[in-house]
């Protein structure tokens, strides 16, 4: 088994998958999203080197809280950047009958990380933009949208549940035509069980190096604006 690099943990997560969840935030991400609130997860050489066994030991004392629909979510950073470690961790959690989810942005091609995806009970897939050029602008990657679509096609073919997350940013993704295009695209997938629009925020701005954050002047969407977005996108 490979060791992994962990950024941090959350023992009672309520928004990263169904039920109450133990969140493992892995270190390392190849994307450079404009609104990232955890740029301290980017560097793959940072974090704490950890074994699968050490994480399982941390999870087990809380397992009673995760019964009835909860479980463990592997997040990041980008967890698929450590896909072999994720695969091994999910296999170990499966032996303990613990529900698992991967929270991913599709930064890594399916051909590289399919084994890890196969081990997860579900995916939380963060689609940055349905428009290729805007997806590249937001993430710095020209391939991430194609990867996200490939993940969806694969999950559809194997019947794996997916929850979609989409960050709503004024001036970038808070556009009615884009939102309708995204919803129409996602409606073609029976594996998509939920669509969660997430309002842009700047809580992680202070973690960026001075002068590198480009969205300082961008306002958070209002409740009224998010209500309109929800009407187009939201699926529960």
C-alpha positions in Angstrom: 0.0 0.0 0.0 1.2 3.5 -0.8 1.3 6.2 1.8 -0.6 9.4 1.2 -0.3 13.1 2.0 -3.1 14.5 4.1 -3.9 18.2 4.5 -6.5 17.9 7.3 -9.6 16.2 8.6 -13.2 17.1 9.5 -15.1 14.7 11.7 -18.7 16.0 11.4 -19.1 17.2 7.8 -22.7 18.0 6.8 -22.3 19.3 3.2 -19.9 16.8 1.5 -22.2 14.0 0.7 -25.2 12.4 2.3 -25.6 12.3 6.1 -22.9 13.1 8.6 -19.5 12.5 7.2 -15.8 12.2 8.1 -13.9 14.3 5.5 -10.3 13.5 4.6 -8.7 16.4 2.8 -5.8 15.1 0.8 -2.8 17.3 -0.2 -2.0 18.3 -3.8 -3.9 19.7 -6.7 -2.9 20.4 -10.3 -5.6 22.9 -10.9 -5.3 26.6 -10.1 -9.0 27.7 -9.8 -9.5 31.4 -9.5 -11.8 31.1 -6.5 -10.0 28.3 -4.6 -10.5 28.7 -0.9 -7.7 26.3 0.0 -4.6 27.2 -2.1 -2.6 25.7 0.8 -3.6 22.3 -0.5 -2.0 22.8 -3.9 1.6 21.8 -3.2 1.8 18.0 -3.3 5.0 18.0 -1.2 3.3 19.6 1.8 0.9 17.9 4.2 1.4 15.0 6.6 2.5 11.6 5.3 -0.1 9.1 6.4 -1.0 5.4 6.0 -4.3 3.9 5.1 -4.4 2.2 8.5 -3.9 5.5 10.4 -6.9 7.1 8.6 -9.1 4.0 9.3 -8.2 4.2 12.9 -9.3 7.9 13.0 -12.6 7.1 11.3 -13.7 4.0 13.3 -14.4 5.8 16.7 -17.0 7.9 14.9 -18.6 5.2 12.8 -21.8 5.2 15.0 -22.5 8.8 13.8 -22.3 7.8 10.2 -24.9 5.0 10.3 -28.1 5.9 8.6 -26.8 7.4 5.5 -23.4 9.0 6.4 -19.9 7.9 5.8 -16.5 9.1 4.6 -15.7 11.6 1.9 -12.2 11.8 0.3 -11.7 15.4 -0.7 -8.7 17.8 -1.3 -7.0 19.4 -2.9 -7.7 17.0 -5.7 -7.9 13.4 -4.3 -7.4 11.8 -7.7 -3.9 13.2 -7.7 -3.3 10.4 -5.1 -5.5 7.9 -6.9 -3.6 4.8 -5.7 -3.8 5.9 -2.1 -7.5 6.7 -2.5 -8.1 3.3 -4.0 -6.4 1.5 -1.1 -8.2 3.7 1.5 -11.6 3.1 -0.1 -11.0 -0.6 -0.1 -10.1 -0.6 3.6 -13.2 1.5 4.4 -15.4 -0.9 2.4 -14.2 -3.8 4.6 -15.6 -1.8 7.5 -18.9 -1.4 5.7 -18.5 2.4 5.6 -20.2 4.4 2.8 -17.6 6.3 0.8 -17.6 9.3 -1.6 -14.9 11.0 -3.7 -15.1 14.8 -4.0 -13.3 15.6 -7.3 -13.0 18.2 -10.0 -12.0 15.8 -12.7 -8.4 17.1 -12.9 -7.0 13.6 -13.5 -8.0 11.5 -16.6 -10.3 8.6 -16.0 -7.8 6.2 -17.6 -5.4 7.0 -14.7 -7.8 6.9 -11.8 -10.6 4.5 -12.8 -9.7 1.9 -10.1 -10.2 4.5 -7.3 -13.6 5.6 -8.8 -14.7 2.0 -9.0 -14.1 1.6 -5.2 -16.2 4.6 -4.2 -19.9 4.3 -3.5 -20.6 7.7 -5.1 -18.9 10.8 -6.7 -19.2 14.5 -5.9 -18.2 16.1 -9.1 -17.4 19.8 -9.2 -18.1 21.1 -12.7 -16.4 24.4 -13.0 -18.1 25.5 -16.3 -19.9 23.8 -19.1 -18.0 26.1 -21.6 -14.5 24.8 -22.5 -12.8 28.2 -22.7 -14.3 29.4 -19.4 -13.4 26.1 -17.7 -9.8 26.6 -18.8 -9.9 30.2 -17.6 -11.2 29.2 -14.2 -9.0 26.1 -13.6 -5.9 26.7 -15.7 -6.6 23.3 -17.4 -7.6 22.8 -21.0 -8.7 19.2 -20.3 -10.6 19.3 -17.1 -14.1 19.7 -18.7 -13.4 16.7 -21.0 -12.3 14.7 -18.0 -15.5 15.6 -16.1 -17.6 14.5 -19.0 -15.7 11.2 -19.2 -16.3 10.6 -15.5 -20.0 11.2 -16.0 -20.2 8.8 -19.0 -18.4 6.2 -17.0 -20.6 6.6 -13.9 -23.7 6.4 -16.2 -22.4 3.1 -17.7 -21.8 1.5 -14.3 -24.7 2.9 -12.4 -22.7 4.9 -9.9 -24.5 7.8 -8.2 -23.1 11.3 -8.8 -23.9 14.6 -7.1 -22.9 17.7 -9.1 -21.5 20.8 -7.6 -21.2 24.1 -9.4 -19.8 27.3 -8.0 -21.8 30.4 -9.0 -19.5 33.3 -9.6 -20.8 36.7 -10.8 -19.2 37.7 -14.0 -18.1 34.1 -14.7 -20.6 31.4 -14.2 -23.7 33.3 -12.9 -25.1 33.5 -16.4 -28.6 32.2 -17.2 -27.7 30.8 -20.7 -24.7 28.9 -19.2 -26.8 27.6 -16.4 -29.5 26.3 -18.7 -26.9 24.7 -20.9 -25.4 23.0 -17.9 -28.8 21.8 -16.7 -29.8 20.5 -20.1 -26.5 18.6 -20.4 -26.9 17.0 -16.9 -30.5 16.0 -17.6 -29.1 13.5 -20.0 -27.6 11.5 -17.1 -29.7 9.3 -14.9 -26.7 8.8 -12.6 -26.9 12.5 -11.5 -29.0 12.4 -8.4 -28.4 15.9 -7.1 -27.2 19.3 -8.5 -25.9 21.7 -5.9 -25.3 25.3 -6.9 -22.7 26.8 -4.5 -22.4 30.6 -4.0 -19.0 32.1 -4.6 -17.3 33.3 -1.4 -13.9 34.8 -0.5 -13.3 33.2 2.8 -9.9 31.8 1.6 -8.6 35.0 0.0 -6.2 35.6 2.9 -4.4 32.3 2.1 -3.3 33.5 -1.3 0.0 35.1 -1.9 -0.3 38.9 -2.0 -1.4 40.2 -5.4 -2.3 36.7 -6.8 -6.0 36.7 -6.0 -7.9 38.2 -9.0 -11.5 38.1 -7.6 -11.2 40.6 -4.8 -13.7 43.0 -6.4 -16.2 40.2 -7.2 -19.3 40.3 -4.9 -20.9 37.2 -3.5 -24.2 36.3 -5.1 -27.2 37.7 -3.3 -30.0 35.4 -1.9 -32.2 36.6 -4.7 -29.6 35.8 -7.3 -29.0 32.3 -5.9 -32.8 31.7 -5.8 -32.9 32.3 -9.5 -29.9 30.0 -10.0 -31.5 27.3 -7.8 -34.7 27.5 -9.9 -32.7 26.6 -13.0 -30.2 24.1 -11.6 -31.2 22.6 -8.4 -32.0 18.9 -8.3 -32.6 17.0 -5.1 
